[in-house]
Amino acid sequence: MLFHFSEDNSIPLFVPKEKQNRPDFPAVVWAIDGEHEFTHFFPRDCPRIVCRRDEAKTDEHLQLFFNHTHADTVESDWYTRISKQTLFRYSFDDEGFELFDQTAGYYISRQVVKPKFMEIYNNLLERLIQKGIELRFTTNLYPLREAILASDFKGFGIHRFNNAKKP
């Protein structure tokens, strides 16, 4: 089963779309697997950095980037929006999707996709806690982003960074 999270609860069909920030990429429908769905338990435009622990990390990486299995870091200004946000999780069969990014759990389809069903997702902070995700709040994401990009650490995702506060 694959998923798509949206703030819109009225999507009968998912039609392939081009990404605004990647005009060179073909129009696709994006989905995420269950293992990585927690990276979308946020308002759509919320800037965030996700770090994923694996065996290849050094002690330095463990100290710099996280203490547990996964860490999501967001700016403090987003706390209230996250705590009040309701999302809608659309479920898809895997058929017709291909793996795009194994680290992030992203899948794509070049076909129109009809969701099997839709579920309401609220209490997003509680859902993150239940999944054992370390949630961090910071005044600004830029220092963490720069530390990650200056390292050889590869287990990360940077989402909606264009919405992060400028330092």
N, CA, C and O of each residue as an XYZ file, in Angstrom:
668
protein
N       0.852     -1.181      0.000
C       0.000      0.000      0.000
C       0.894      1.239      0.000
O       1.892      1.299      0.717
N       0.520      2.221     -0.814
C       1.215      3.498     -0.879
C       0.231      4.595     -0.508
O      -0.983      4.398     -0.539
N       0.783      5.766     -0.153
C      -0.063      6.843      0.365
C       0.294      8.192     -0.252
O       1.401      8.413     -0.743
N      -0.685      9.073     -0.205
C      -0.490     10.465     -0.590
C      -1.199     11.302      0.463
O      -2.368     11.060      0.763
N      -0.503     12.286      1.028
C      -1.088     13.162      2.041
C      -1.457     14.490      1.410
O      -0.705     15.042      0.607
N      -2.624     14.997      1.782
C      -3.105     16.249      1.215
C      -3.910     17.008      2.263
O      -4.423     16.422      3.217
N      -4.012     18.305      2.073
C      -4.901     19.127      2.886
C      -6.278     19.194      2.247
O      -7.191     19.797      2.812
N      -6.442     18.589      1.088
C      -7.698     18.563      0.322
C      -8.353     17.197      0.494
O      -7.735     16.167      0.227
N      -9.598     17.194      0.937
C     -10.298     15.925      1.161
C     -11.242     15.556      0.028
O     -12.123     14.716      0.209
N     -11.075     16.164     -1.125
C     -12.031     15.937     -2.211
C     -11.351     15.590     -3.540
O     -11.744     16.097     -4.591
N     -10.337     14.732     -3.494
C      -9.618     14.373     -4.713
C     -10.119     13.005     -5.196
O      -9.763     11.984     -4.607
N     -10.931     12.965     -6.247
C     -11.448     11.675     -6.719
C     -10.425     10.893     -7.541
O     -10.413      9.663     -7.522
N      -9.562     11.623     -8.265
C      -8.516     11.018     -9.095
C      -7.244     11.840     -8.975
O      -7.291     13.068     -8.893
N      -6.121     11.165     -8.964
C      -4.834     11.852     -8.956
C      -4.292     11.841    -10.373
O      -4.004     10.788    -10.942
N      -4.160     13.028    -10.925
C      -3.696     13.211    -12.297
C      -2.223     13.620    -12.235
O      -1.869     14.500    -11.450
N      -1.362     13.005    -13.040
C       0.055     13.389    -13.018
C       0.234     14.892    -13.213
O      -0.388     15.505    -14.081
N       1.112     15.474    -12.371
C       1.411     16.908    -12.426
C       2.910     17.107    -12.452
O       3.673     16.283    -11.948
N       3.320     18.217    -13.049
C       4.727     18.606    -13.008
C       5.012     19.265    -11.664
O       4.155     19.947    -11.102
N       6.224     19.056    -11.154
C       6.639     19.729     -9.922
C       7.038     21.155    -10.265
O       7.769     21.380    -11.229
N       6.569     22.109     -9.493
C       6.890     23.514     -9.764
C       8.380     23.787     -9.647
O       8.923     24.600    -10.395
N       9.048     23.114     -8.711
C      10.472     23.383     -8.510
C      11.369     22.517     -9.391
O      12.593     22.623     -9.318
N      10.759     21.645    -10.237
C      11.540     20.813    -11.156
C      10.836     20.724    -12.503
O      10.283     19.677    -12.841
N      10.849     21.805    -13.277
C      10.131     21.815    -14.558
C      10.687     20.825    -15.576
O      10.011     20.504    -16.554
N      11.905     20.338    -15.362
C      12.516     19.371    -16.272
C      12.043     17.939    -16.008
O      12.320     17.036    -16.797
N      11.335     17.735    -14.905
C      10.882     16.399    -14.508
C       9.504     16.127    -15.103
O       8.679     17.038    -15.166
N       9.234     14.897    -15.539
C       7.923     14.613    -16.150
C       6.779     14.716    -15.138
O       6.997     14.655    -13.928
N       5.582     14.870    -15.645
C       4.385     14.915    -14.798
C       4.146     13.524    -14.212
O       4.108     12.534    -14.942
N       3.986     13.456    -12.891
C       3.771     12.184    -12.202
C       2.818     12.373    -11.025
O       2.537     13.493    -10.600
N       2.335     11.255    -10.518
C       1.622     11.205     -9.244
C       2.634     10.706     -8.225
O       3.286      9.684     -8.438
N       2.764     11.424     -7.121
C       3.710     11.055     -6.072
C       3.003     10.269     -4.986
O       1.854     10.551     -4.648
N       3.700      9.277     -4.440
C       3.192      8.502     -3.310
C       4.369      8.174     -2.398
O       5.531      8.294     -2.788
N       4.047      7.761     -1.183
C       5.074      7.413     -0.204
C       4.689      6.098      0.452
O       3.506      5.786      0.591
N       5.691      5.331      0.854
C       5.395      4.058      1.511
C       5.100      4.272      2.998
O       5.331      5.355      3.536
N       4.593      3.241      3.643
C       4.202      3.333      5.050
C       5.357      3.579      5.994
O       5.185      4.237      7.020
N       6.529      3.067      5.671
C       7.694      3.252      6.529
C       8.090      4.720      6.646
O       8.599      5.145      7.684
N       7.860      5.493      5.595
C       8.300      6.890      5.546
C       7.158      7.902      5.636
O       7.394      9.106      5.526
N       5.943      7.438      5.831
C       4.804      8.359      5.802
C       4.905      9.462      6.845
O       4.377     10.554      6.632
N       5.566      9.205      7.961
C       5.682     10.208      9.021
C       6.317     11.506      8.529
O       6.108     12.557      9.134
N       7.080     11.452      7.452
C       7.714     12.669      6.937
C       6.694     13.631      6.346
O       7.029     14.760      5.987
N       5.447     13.179      6.247
C       4.378     14.017      5.708
C       3.301     14.339      6.745
O       2.211     14.776      6.376
N       3.580     14.134      8.015
C       2.630     14.469      9.076
C       2.766     15.947      9.455
O       2.829     16.290     10.635
N       2.810     16.802      8.453
C       3.015     18.237      8.631
C       2.166     18.988      7.621
O       1.788     18.422      6.595
N       1.854     20.266      7.894
C       1.216     21.064      6.852
C       2.083     21.033      5.594
O       3.309     20.972      5.685
N       1.466     21.074      4.456
C       2.169     20.917      3.176
C       3.385     21.821      3.050
O       4.441     21.363      2.616
N       3.267     23.082      3.413
C       4.340     24.048      3.197
C       5.329     24.146      4.351
O       6.204     25.012      4.336
N       5.210     23.286      5.342
C       6.094     23.335      6.511
C       7.506     22.909      6.135
O       7.712     21.777      5.698
N       8.492     23.810      6.299
C       9.875     23.417      6.033
C      10.353     22.478      7.137
O      10.067     22.693      8.314
N      11.088     21.429      6.742
C      11.536     20.453      7.726
C      12.733     19.683      7.188
O      12.952     19.571      5.982
N      13.488     19.166      8.130
C      14.632     18.323      7.800
C      14.429     17.001      8.525
O      14.187     16.967      9.731
N      14.529     15.930      7.780
C      14.355     14.584      8.330
C      15.702     13.879      8.288
O      16.341     13.809      7.238
N      16.130     13.359      9.429
C      17.365     12.580      9.499
C      17.009     11.142      9.837
O      16.184     10.877     10.712
N      17.640     10.227      9.134
C      17.373      8.800      9.320
C      18.667      8.119      9.751
O      19.693      8.218      9.079
N      18.598      7.439     10.866
C      19.766      6.749     11.396
C      19.954      5.410     10.677
O      18.990      4.683     10.435
N      21.194      5.099     10.344
C      21.511      3.765      9.841
C      22.921      3.400     10.290
O      23.607      4.217     10.905
N      23.351      2.197      9.991
C      24.620      1.676     10.493
C      25.835      2.434      9.971
O      26.905      2.366     10.576
N      25.697      3.138      8.884
C      26.842      3.805      8.268
C      27.208      5.121      8.954
O      28.178      5.766      8.555
N      26.475      5.524      9.951
C      26.712      6.826     10.570
C      27.828      6.761     11.605
O      27.957      5.775     12.331
N      28.623      7.806     11.664
C      29.696      7.913     12.645
C      29.141      8.445     13.958
O      28.018      8.947     14.012
N      29.940      8.331     15.018
C      29.540      8.896     16.309
C      29.291     10.394     16.188
O      28.392     10.933     16.834
N      30.088     11.064     15.358
C      29.905     12.501     15.140
C      28.510     12.774     14.564
O      27.825     13.696     15.008
N      28.094     11.983     13.589
C      26.758     12.154     13.006
C      25.684     11.902     14.048
O      24.691     12.627     14.105
N      25.872     10.884     14.871
C      24.874     10.579     15.899
C      24.701     11.760     16.843
O      23.576     12.100     17.211
N      25.799     12.386     17.235
C      25.721     13.526     18.141
C      25.157     14.762     17.462
O      24.398     15.515     18.071
N      25.522     14.978     16.206
C      25.082     16.179     15.501
C      23.613     16.153     15.104
O      22.914     17.155     15.257
N      23.140     15.023     14.597
C      21.884     15.027     13.892
C      20.707     14.368     14.606
O      19.566     14.741     14.335
N      20.926     13.409     15.502
C      19.792     12.791     16.189
C      20.247     11.859     17.290
O      21.414     11.474     17.361
N      19.292     11.499     18.160
C      19.557     10.579     19.261
C      18.877      9.237     19.056
O      19.337      8.234     19.602
N      17.819      9.186     18.302
C      17.047      7.957     18.146
C      17.038      7.527     16.681
O      17.929      7.900     15.919
N      16.046      6.754     16.291
C      16.000      6.194     14.951
C      15.797      7.259     13.872
O      16.513      7.263     12.871
N      14.840      8.152     14.062
C      14.534      9.204     13.085
C      14.348     10.512     13.841
O      13.899     10.522     14.987
N      14.691     11.591     13.199
C      14.489     12.904     13.804
C      13.930     13.845     12.749
O      14.499     13.988     11.666
N      12.825     14.480     13.068
C      12.253     15.524     12.222
C      12.509     16.845     12.928
O      12.195     16.991     14.110
N      13.075     17.802     12.216
C      13.322     19.116     12.795
C      12.531     20.147     12.005
O      12.601     20.199     10.777
N      11.777     20.967     12.730
C      10.976     22.026     12.117
C      11.203     23.320     12.880
O      11.689     23.314     14.011
N      10.851     24.414     12.254
C      10.975     25.704     12.925
C       9.844     25.897     13.924
O       8.699     25.525     13.668
N      10.186     26.486     15.070
C       9.240     26.665     16.172
C       7.967     27.396     15.770
O       6.893     27.125     16.307
N       8.087     28.321     14.826
C       6.912     29.076     14.387
C       5.814     28.179     13.809
O       4.665     28.609     13.707
N       6.139     26.962     13.436
C       5.171     26.042     12.837
C       4.436     25.173     13.864
O       3.522     24.432     13.502
N       4.826     25.256     15.136
C       4.245     24.376     16.156
C       2.708     24.421     16.171
O       2.055     23.380     16.105
N       2.145     25.614     16.256
C       0.685     25.745     16.344
C       0.008     25.206     15.096
O      -1.002     24.509     15.192
N       0.550     25.520     13.929
C      -0.044     25.015     12.686
C       0.004     23.490     12.618
O      -0.963     22.856     12.195
N       1.122     22.904     13.030
C       1.227     21.445     13.027
C       0.205     20.850     13.988
O      -0.475     19.880     13.653
N       0.096     21.428     15.180
C      -0.802     20.865     16.190
C      -2.273     20.981     15.807
O      -3.095     20.202     16.290
N      -2.620     21.936     14.950
C      -4.017     22.128     14.544
C      -4.341     21.547     13.168
O      -5.508     21.498     12.781
N      -3.332     21.111     12.430
C      -3.517     20.675     11.045
C      -4.280     19.345     10.956
O      -4.025     18.414     11.720
N      -5.204     19.280     10.022
C      -5.833     18.020      9.632
C      -5.379     17.705      8.220
O      -5.417     18.559      7.333
N      -4.950     16.469      8.023
C      -4.538     16.000      6.706
C      -5.445     14.856      6.277
O      -6.190     14.292      7.079
N      -5.361     14.533      5.015
C      -6.136     13.425      4.466
C      -5.150     12.483      3.795
O      -4.404     12.867      2.894
N      -5.169     11.227      4.262
C      -4.267     10.227      3.717
C      -5.020      9.368      2.710
O      -5.926      8.611      3.059
N      -4.619      9.509      1.458
C      -5.186      8.712      0.375
C      -4.348      7.454      0.220
O      -3.119      7.512      0.269
N      -5.006      6.318      0.034
C      -4.319      5.038     -0.113
C      -4.433      4.532     -1.538
O      -5.489      4.608     -2.165
N      -3.309      4.008     -2.040
C      -3.236      3.480     -3.395
C      -2.720      2.047     -3.360
O      -1.970      1.672     -2.458
N      -3.124      1.253     -4.343
C      -2.444     -0.017     -4.602
C      -1.070      0.306     -5.163
O      -0.872      1.360     -5.767
N      -0.125     -0.596     -4.965
C       1.234     -0.393     -5.483
C       1.301     -0.469     -7.003
O       2.210      0.092     -7.616
N       0.356     -1.154     -7.603
C       0.381     -1.388     -9.045
C       0.417     -0.072     -9.820
O      -0.352      0.850     -9.548
N       1.322     -0.008    -10.784
C       1.450      1.189    -11.612
C       2.442      2.193    -11.064
O       2.727      3.195    -11.720
N       2.976      1.949     -9.874
C       3.976      2.845     -9.281
C       5.352      2.220     -9.398
O       5.500      0.998     -9.378
N       6.357      3.074     -9.522
C       7.740      2.610     -9.517
C       8.503      3.360     -8.437
O       8.226      4.526     -8.154
N       9.462      2.674     -7.842
C      10.286      3.290     -6.801
C      11.092      4.426     -7.410
O      11.761      4.246     -8.428
N      11.026      5.592     -6.788
C      11.784      6.753     -7.252
C      12.980      7.035     -6.342
O      14.079      7.316     -6.822
N      12.760      6.956     -5.022
C      13.817      7.268     -4.055
C      13.646      6.342     -2.860
O      12.747      6.533     -2.041
N      14.514      5.335     -2.763
C      14.395      4.353     -1.691
C      14.634      4.964     -0.316
O      13.952      4.600      0.642
N      15.587      5.885     -0.200
C      15.888      6.510      1.091
C      14.677      7.261      1.624
O      14.397      7.204      2.821
N      13.960      7.958      0.763
C      12.795      8.749      1.177
C      11.488      7.965      1.114
O      10.481      8.402      1.672
N      11.488      6.821      0.448
C      10.261      6.040      0.316
C       9.298      6.575     -0.719
O       8.097      6.315     -0.642
N       9.814      7.330     -1.703
C       8.962      7.933     -2.732
C       8.747      6.984     -3.912
O       9.658      6.286     -4.356
N       7.520      6.989     -4.393
C       7.134      6.238     -5.585
C       6.444      7.195     -6.536
O       5.862      8.194     -6.111
N       6.510      6.888     -7.836
C       5.849      7.728     -8.825
C       5.047      6.864     -9.787
O       5.357      5.695    -10.018
N       4.011      7.476    -10.338
C       3.220      6.852    -11.393
C       3.007      7.895    -12.477
O       2.758      9.065    -12.188
N       3.107      7.468    -13.704
C       2.860      8.368    -14.832
C       1.412      8.265    -15.299
O       1.021      8.902    -16.277
N       0.621      7.462    -14.596
C      -0.779      7.217    -14.937
C      -1.701      7.961    -13.969
O      -1.291      8.325    -12.867
N      -2.925      8.180    -14.380
C      -3.953      8.675    -13.467
C      -4.207      7.570    -12.439
O      -4.289      6.394    -12.794
N      -4.331      7.951    -11.174
C      -4.500      6.971    -10.101
C      -5.771      7.283     -9.327
O      -6.013      8.421     -8.927
N      -6.580      6.243     -9.124
C      -7.783      6.375     -8.305
C      -7.472      5.827     -6.912
O      -7.059      4.676     -6.776
N      -7.668      6.650     -5.875
C      -7.385      6.156     -4.524
C      -8.382      5.070     -4.113
O      -9.548      5.093     -4.507
N      -7.899      4.126     -3.318
C      -8.764      3.070     -2.789
C      -9.683      3.643     -1.706
O     -10.873      3.333     -1.653
N      -9.105      4.483     -0.849
C      -9.891      5.141      0.198
C      -9.084      6.297      0.766
O      -7.906      6.469      0.454
N      -9.747      7.092      1.613
C      -9.134      8.261      2.222
C      -9.432      8.222      3.715
O     -10.542      7.886      4.128
N      -8.427      8.571      4.523
C      -8.582      8.629      5.972
C      -8.231     10.023      6.473
O      -7.370     10.698      5.910
N      -8.900     10.443      7.528
C      -8.608     11.729      8.172
C      -7.443     11.527      9.140
O      -7.450     10.604      9.955
N      -6.461     12.388      9.037
C      -5.309     12.368      9.935
C      -5.260     13.700     10.677
O      -4.999     14.746     10.082
N      -5.512     13.648     11.971
C      -5.311     14.815     12.821
C      -4.426     14.390     13.985
O      -3.906     13.274     13.984
N      -4.248     15.244     14.963
C      -3.341     14.948     16.082
C      -1.973     14.509     15.557
O      -1.443     13.474     15.960
N      -1.422     15.303     14.664
C      -0.186     14.923     13.983
C       1.001     14.784     14.937
O       1.840     13.901     14.755
N       1.078     15.643     15.943
C       2.172     15.540     16.906
C       2.079     14.211     17.663
O       3.092     13.547     17.881
N       0.891     13.836     18.053
C       0.675     12.560     18.743
C       1.038     11.386     17.831
O       1.629     10.408     18.287
N       0.693     11.476     16.564
C       1.021     10.408     15.608
C       2.540     10.242     15.477
O       3.046      9.122     15.404
N       3.258     11.365     15.449
C       4.719     11.288     15.378
C       5.285     10.610     16.625
O       6.167      9.756     16.531
N       4.775     10.994     17.777
C       5.237     10.393     19.032
C       4.941      8.895     19.044
O       5.792      8.100     19.443
N       3.750      8.507     18.614
C       3.385      7.091     18.583
C       4.293      6.281     17.662
O       4.515      5.095     17.905
N       4.814      6.900     16.619
C       5.718      6.209     15.690
C       7.167      6.218     16.190
O       8.055      5.669     15.537
N       7.404      6.844     17.352
C       8.756      6.880     17.904
C       9.670      7.867     17.217
O      10.891      7.705     17.239
N       9.099      8.884     16.610
C       9.886      9.896     15.905
C      10.332     10.968     16.889
O       9.533     11.483     17.670
N      11.606     11.292     16.841
C      12.135     12.387     17.644
C      11.804     13.678     16.912
O      12.305     13.913     15.813
N      10.969     14.511     17.508
C      10.557     15.767     16.890
C      11.282     16.914     17.575
O      11.206     17.078     18.793
N      11.983     17.698     16.778
C      12.746     18.827     17.309
C      12.205     20.124     16.735
O      11.782     20.195     15.582
N      12.233     21.132     17.565
C      11.861     22.473     17.125
C      13.077     23.370     17.290
O      13.804     23.282     18.280
N      13.285     24.230     16.307
C      14.404     25.155     16.325
C      13.916     26.501     15.790
O      12.926     26.563     15.062
N      14.603     27.554     16.149
C      14.184     28.871     15.658
C      14.469     29.038     14.179
O      13.796     29.810     13.498
N      15.494     28.296     13.662
C      15.860     28.435     12.259
C      16.517     27.146     11.764
O      17.372     26.577     12.444
N      16.115     26.695     10.585
C      16.633     25.444     10.020
C      17.981     25.582      9.311
O      18.654     24.580      9.071
N      18.379     26.800      8.976
C      19.595     26.981      8.195
C      20.850     26.375      8.838
O      21.612     25.714      8.133
N      21.103     26.566     10.144
C      22.319     25.965     10.716
C      22.351     24.441     10.584
O      23.399     23.873     10.277
N      21.228     23.778     10.810
C      21.187     22.322     10.659
C      21.417     21.930      9.207
O      22.179     21.004      8.929
N      20.775     22.618      8.290
C      20.947     22.323      6.858
C      22.414     22.469      6.452
O      22.959     21.607      5.762
N      23.044     23.549      6.875
C      24.443     23.777      6.511
C      25.348     22.706      7.115
O      26.287     22.260      6.456
N      25.087     22.283      8.359
C      25.889     21.229      8.987
C      25.745     19.913      8.238
O      26.732     19.207      8.030
N      24.540     19.581      7.837
C      24.307     18.337      7.092
C      24.990     18.391      5.729
O      25.669     17.442      5.336
N      24.815     19.492      5.012
C      25.396     19.596      3.673
C      26.923     19.642      3.701
O      27.568     19.264      2.723
N      27.508     20.099      4.809
C      28.967     20.150      4.935
C      29.543     18.805      5.364
O      30.761     18.623      5.344
N      28.691     17.866      5.750
C      29.150     16.551      6.205
C      29.028     15.531      5.073
O      28.585     15.857      3.972
N      29.425     14.300      5.361
C      29.228     13.222      4.392
C      27.995     12.396      4.739
O      27.804     11.303      4.206
N      27.173     12.911      5.619
C      25.936     12.254      6.037
C      24.958     12.214      4.869
O      24.738     13.229      4.208
N      24.370     11.049      4.614
C      23.482     10.891      3.451
C      22.035     10.571      3.828
O      21.152     10.638      2.974
N      21.779     10.228      5.086
C      20.433      9.800      5.482
C      19.540     10.955      5.889
O      19.092     11.026      7.033
N      19.280     11.860      4.958
C      18.456     13.026      5.300
C      17.549     13.392      4.142
O      17.769     12.991      2.999
N      16.525     14.162      4.466
C      15.659     14.766      3.471
C      15.366     16.188      3.896
O      15.133     16.451      5.076
N      15.374     17.096      2.957
C      15.072     18.499      3.233
C      13.813     18.834      2.444
O      13.803     18.767      1.215
N      12.753     19.193      3.160
C      11.447     19.405      2.545
C      11.007     20.863      2.673
O      11.122     21.462      3.742
N      10.508     21.422      1.585
C       9.931     22.773      1.559
C      10.841     23.829      2.151
O      10.380     24.759      2.813
N      12.135     23.684      1.912
C      13.099     24.593      2.523
C      12.935     26.033      2.045
O      13.354     26.965      2.731
N      12.333     26.217      0.885
C      12.100     27.578      0.417
C      11.178     28.356      1.371
O      11.096     29.581      1.282
N      10.499     27.667      2.266
C       9.633     28.322      3.249
C      10.318     28.550      4.602
O       9.703     29.081      5.526
N      11.569     28.155      4.716
C      12.309     28.369      5.974
C      12.625     29.847      6.125
O      12.768     30.577      5.145
N      12.731     30.276      7.406
C      13.088     31.662      7.680
C      14.519     31.922      7.249
O      15.406     31.099      7.478
N      14.736     33.047      6.638
C      16.096     33.437      6.253
C      16.848     33.821      7.522
O      16.283     34.457      8.411
N      18.132     33.433      7.609
C      18.904     33.766      8.841
C      19.171     35.254      8.954
O      19.798     35.697      9.916
